[in-house]
């Protein structure tokens, strides 16, 4: 049987918008229609993505997360959207999203119920895959709650992968598989990549610096196992939600999330309110140079080279013998600090041999000029901020 690895999708990290973390499981449309998980919410976000430059910047998926379903399946055993919140059904919503030049993502769960208690896909994998395909769905986020055992969890992820491919429709498969295996079982990433286009490794991202920092810390601790498996067709997901434009991150922390998700070759799915977003957040999220790093066709994930006190130095190999380099200052007290390092650290000594040009991408773009292989570079970085360079 064909595996997800062969579905020709996700040649670069997928990009889009997702209703979870910003809108959570809001289901009371009468009390709060603007923040309710409903057909209206996704229509309005699709309008904004098409009109405000998001689609043109590369954000092509608009994704429904948990809580879209009716409490029960229909008489034929099929999943159904909540009729009050999605009066036109998912097929009509998909048609509207497609009319805007965008793609629709949807959510289900490998277990008997979703994380929020709605019907899961257990024992319905083929039927649900066929249902999603018939609706015109382009991406499935498949969660891992309420599975009775790790064996059933793994079997469910495999079966849904094969079921999606059997439909004949191109559907990106976003898994939570490795996250739910830990800490009881070490994930087999080679196997996971055979079935999934992207896979979440760690806890949900929250709208806070502590959440962003914990994700980066986890990634660093496990980079020897996860970096090498990422590449065209399959990506490590440090939790896809970019929370830039919400409430919990400072400007410097927003720059850090954008820079580091680009370095990590992470899927870029915003979770914010595109109807009310600041010009600064919009500019950062639509930064063409950062997105080009994230979407680099070589498809190699970046990694931390070393940590020196409060500074972290990361690099990511890019096409054309270039490198993306991030200097992160994780100190949370005081003012800007200087970090100096030798260019011989980069690319196993080859990134700047015999010379290289350096351009700063974030927090503002400017050319730094040409440096020789034996030069040192001094970078000033704000607390919890990041300077992103292209060498």
C-alpha positions in Angstrom: 0.0 0.0 0.0 1.1 3.5 -0.7 2.4 5.4 2.3 2.0 9.1 3.1 5.6 9.6 2.3 4.7 9.0 -1.4 1.7 11.4 -1.5 3.8 14.2 -3.0 2.7 16.7 -0.5 4.5 18.9 2.0 7.6 19.3 0.0 8.2 22.4 2.1 6.7 23.0 5.6 3.0 23.7 5.2 1.7 27.2 6.1 -1.7 28.4 7.1 -4.0 29.5 9.9 -5.5 27.3 12.7 -8.3 28.2 15.1 -6.6 26.6 18.1 -4.9 28.3 20.3 -6.7 31.7 19.9 -10.3 30.4 19.7 -10.0 27.2 21.7 -13.4 25.3 21.9 -15.8 28.2 21.8 -19.2 26.7 21.0 -21.7 29.3 22.3 -22.3 31.4 19.2 -25.3 33.2 20.8 -23.2 34.6 23.6 -20.0 35.3 21.6 -20.5 35.0 17.9 -17.1 36.6 16.9 -15.2 34.0 18.9 -17.3 31.0 18.3 -15.9 28.0 16.3 -18.3 28.3 13.4 -18.7 28.6 9.7 -18.8 32.4 10.1 -15.4 32.4 11.7 -13.7 30.4 8.9 -15.4 32.4 6.2 -14.2 35.7 7.7 -10.7 34.3 8.2 -10.6 33.1 4.6 -11.7 36.5 3.4 -8.9 38.1 5.4 -6.3 35.6 4.2 -7.2 36.3 0.6 -7.5 40.1 0.9 -4.7 41.0 3.3 -1.7 39.4 1.6 -1.6 36.2 3.7 -2.3 33.8 0.8 0.2 35.6 -1.3 2.9 35.3 1.4 2.4 31.5 1.4 -0.2 30.8 4.1 -2.5 28.6 2.1 -4.3 26.3 4.6 -7.2 27.5 6.8 -7.7 24.8 9.4 -10.5 23.7 11.6 -9.4 22.2 14.9 -11.4 20.4 17.6 -15.0 21.1 18.5 -16.5 21.5 14.9 -18.5 18.3 15.1 -22.0 17.4 16.2 -22.1 15.3 19.4 -23.0 12.2 17.5 -22.5 10.7 14.0 -25.3 10.6 11.5 -27.5 7.5 10.7 -25.0 6.3 8.2 -22.2 6.5 10.9 -20.5 9.5 9.3 -19.1 12.5 11.1 -21.2 15.6 10.8 -20.6 19.2 11.5 -22.6 20.9 14.3 -25.7 22.0 12.3 -26.2 25.3 14.2 -22.6 26.4 14.0 -21.9 25.1 10.5 -25.4 25.4 8.8 -24.0 24.9 5.3 -21.8 21.9 6.3 -18.1 21.3 5.6 -18.5 20.8 1.9 -20.0 24.3 1.4 -17.2 25.8 3.6 -14.6 23.9 1.6 -16.0 25.2 -1.7 -15.9 28.8 -0.3 -12.3 28.4 1.0 -11.2 27.0 -2.4 -12.9 29.9 -4.2 -10.5 32.2 -2.3 -7.5 30.2 -3.6 -7.0 28.6 -0.2 -7.2 25.0 1.1 -9.2 23.6 4.0 -7.9 21.6 6.9 -10.0 19.6 9.4 -9.5 17.8 12.7 -10.2 14.3 14.0 -8.7 11.9 16.6 -7.3 8.4 16.5 -9.3 7.4 19.6 -12.9 6.9 20.5 -13.4 10.6 21.3 -11.5 13.8 20.5 -9.7 15.7 23.2 -12.8 17.8 23.7 -15.1 14.8 23.9 -16.6 14.8 20.3 -16.7 11.6 18.2 -13.3 10.2 17.3 -12.3 8.1 14.3 -11.6 4.8 16.1 -13.0 1.9 14.0 -14.1 4.5 11.4 -10.8 5.3 9.7 -11.8 4.4 6.1 -15.3 6.0 6.4 -13.9 9.2 7.9 -11.2 9.5 5.3 -13.8 9.0 2.5 -16.0 11.6 4.2 -13.2 14.2 4.4 -12.2 13.5 0.8 -15.9 13.9 -0.4 -16.1 17.2 1.4 -12.9 18.5 -0.4 -10.7 18.6 2.7 -7.0 19.2 2.0 -5.3 18.6 5.4 -6.2 16.4 8.3 -4.8 17.1 11.8 -5.1 13.8 13.6 -5.0 14.0 17.4 -4.1 11.2 19.8 -6.5 11.5 22.8 -8.6 8.6 24.2 -6.8 5.7 22.6 -6.9 2.6 24.8 -3.2 1.5 24.3 0.0 2.6 22.5 -0.6 -0.3 20.1 -4.0 0.9 19.1 -2.6 4.4 18.8 0.1 3.4 16.4 -2.3 1.1 14.4 -4.8 4.0 14.1 -2.2 6.4 12.8 -1.1 3.9 10.2 -4.6 3.0 9.2 -5.7 6.6 8.7 -2.6 7.3 6.6 -3.5 4.4 4.2 -7.2 5.3 4.3 -6.4 8.9 3.2 -4.3 7.7 0.3 -7.0 5.3 -0.8 -9.4 8.2 -1.3 -7.3 9.4 -4.2 -7.5 13.0 -2.9 -4.3 14.8 -1.9 -4.6 15.4 1.8 -1.7 16.5 4.0 -1.5 14.2 7.1 -0.6 16.0 10.3 0.0 13.6 13.2 0.4 13.8 16.9 1.8 10.3 17.1 5.2 10.9 18.8 3.8 13.2 21.4 1.4 10.6 22.7 4.0 7.8 22.7 6.2 9.7 25.2 7.3 9.2 27.9 6.4 5.4 27.8 7.9 4.7 24.4 10.6 6.3 22.2 9.1 7.2 18.8 10.4 5.5 15.7 10.7 8.6 13.5 11.7 6.6 10.4 8.4 4.7 10.7 6.4 7.9 11.5 7.7 9.7 8.5 6.6 6.7 6.3 3.0 7.5 7.3 2.8 11.2 8.2 3.7 14.6 6.5 4.3 16.3 9.9 4.3 15.1 13.5 4.0 16.9 16.8 6.6 16.2 19.4 5.7 18.3 22.4 2.9 20.0 24.3 0.5 22.5 22.9 2.0 25.9 22.4 0.6 28.6 24.7 0.5 32.4 24.3 3.5 32.8 26.6 7.3 33.1 26.5 7.6 30.2 28.9 5.8 28.0 26.4 8.0 29.1 23.5 11.2 28.6 25.6 10.1 25.1 26.7 9.6 24.1 23.1 13.0 25.3 22.1 14.6 23.6 25.2 12.9 20.3 24.3 14.0 20.6 20.7 17.6 21.2 21.7 17.7 18.2 24.1 16.4 15.9 21.4 17.9 17.4 18.2 20.3 14.5 17.7 17.3 12.2 17.1 14.8 14.5 15.3 16.8 16.8 13.1 18.1 14.2 10.7 14.6 12.8 9.9 13.1 16.1 8.7 13.0 16.9 5.1 10.7 17.3 2.0 7.5 15.3 2.6 7.9 15.1 6.4 8.5 17.7 9.1 9.0 17.9 12.9 6.2 20.0 14.4 7.2 21.9 17.5 3.4 22.7 17.7 2.3 24.5 14.6 0.7 27.5 16.3 2.4 30.8 15.8 0.9 32.9 18.5 2.4 36.2 17.2 -0.3 38.9 17.2 -2.0 37.8 20.3 -1.4 38.9 23.9 1.4 37.0 25.6 4.6 37.7 23.7 6.7 40.9 23.7 7.9 42.1 20.3 11.3 40.5 20.9 9.7 37.2 21.9 7.6 37.4 18.7 10.7 37.9 16.7 12.2 34.8 18.4 9.3 32.6 17.6 9.2 33.6 14.0 13.0 33.2 13.6 13.3 29.9 15.4 10.3 28.3 13.7 12.0 29.2 10.4 15.4 27.8 11.6 13.6 24.6 12.7 11.9 24.1 9.3 8.6 24.0 11.3 5.1 24.1 9.7 3.9 27.7 10.0 0.3 27.9 11.1 -0.8 31.1 12.8 -3.4 31.1 15.5 -4.5 34.6 15.9 -7.4 36.9 14.9 -6.6 38.2 11.4 -9.6 40.6 11.6 -7.7 42.4 14.4 -3.9 42.2 14.1 -1.4 44.9 14.5 0.6 46.2 11.5 3.8 45.1 13.2 2.7 41.5 13.8 1.4 41.3 10.2 4.7 42.6 8.9 6.6 40.0 10.9 4.4 37.1 9.9 4.5 38.1 6.2 8.3 38.8 6.2 9.4 37.3 2.8 13.0 36.7 3.8 12.0 34.7 6.9 9.4 32.7 5.0 12.0 32.0 2.3 14.3 30.5 5.0 11.5 28.4 6.4 10.5 27.2 2.9 14.0 26.6 1.6 13.9 23.8 -0.9 16.9 21.9 0.5 14.6 21.0 3.4 17.2 20.6 6.1 16.1 21.4 9.7 18.4 23.7 11.7 20.0 22.9 15.1 21.7 24.4 18.0 25.5 24.6 17.5 26.2 25.5 21.1 25.1 27.5 24.1 27.3 30.0 25.9 25.8 31.3 29.2 22.6 33.0 28.1 23.3 32.9 24.3 22.4 30.2 21.9 23.9 29.9 18.4 21.8 28.0 15.8 22.3 27.3 12.1 20.3 25.9 9.3 21.9 24.8 6.0 20.1 26.3 3.0 20.2 25.8 -0.7 23.0 27.6 -2.7 25.6 26.9 0.0 24.0 29.5 2.3 23.2 29.2 6.0 20.6 30.8 8.2 22.1 31.7 11.6 20.2 32.6 14.7 21.6 34.2 17.9 19.1 33.9 20.7 19.5 35.7 24.1 17.4 33.8 26.6 18.2 36.1 29.5 15.1 37.6 31.0 16.7 40.5 32.9 18.7 43.5 32.0 19.2 45.1 28.6 20.8 44.2 25.2 23.9 42.1 25.4 26.7 41.5 22.9 27.6 38.0 21.7 30.8 37.4 19.7 31.6 34.2 17.9 34.0 33.1 15.2 32.7 32.4 11.7 34.7 29.2 11.6 31.9 27.7 13.8 29.4 27.8 10.9 28.9 25.0 8.5 31.7 22.9 10.0 34.1 25.7 9.0 32.9 25.9 5.4 30.1 28.4 5.5 32.4 31.4 5.3 35.4 29.8 3.6 37.2 31.8 2.2 34.7 34.6 2.6 31.0 35.3 2.9 28.4 38.0 2.7 26.1 38.4 5.8 22.7 39.9 5.8 20.6 40.5 8.9 17.0 39.4 8.4 15.5 40.0 11.8 14.6 42.0 13.8 15.2 44.4 10.9 16.8 43.7 7.5 20.1 45.2 6.6 23.4 44.1 4.9 26.4 43.6 7.1 28.9 43.3 4.2 31.6 40.7 3.4 33.7 38.8 6.0 36.6 36.5 5.8 36.7 33.0 7.1 38.8 33.9 10.2 36.6 36.9 11.2 34.6 37.1 14.3 31.1 38.5 14.4 29.6 40.6 17.2 25.9 40.6 17.6 23.8 42.7 20.0 20.6 40.9 21.1 17.8 42.1 23.3 16.6 39.9 26.2 14.5 37.0 25.0 15.2 38.3 21.5 16.8 36.8 18.4 19.0 38.1 15.6 18.5 36.1 12.4 21.2 36.2 9.8 21.7 34.8 6.3 25.3 33.9 5.5 
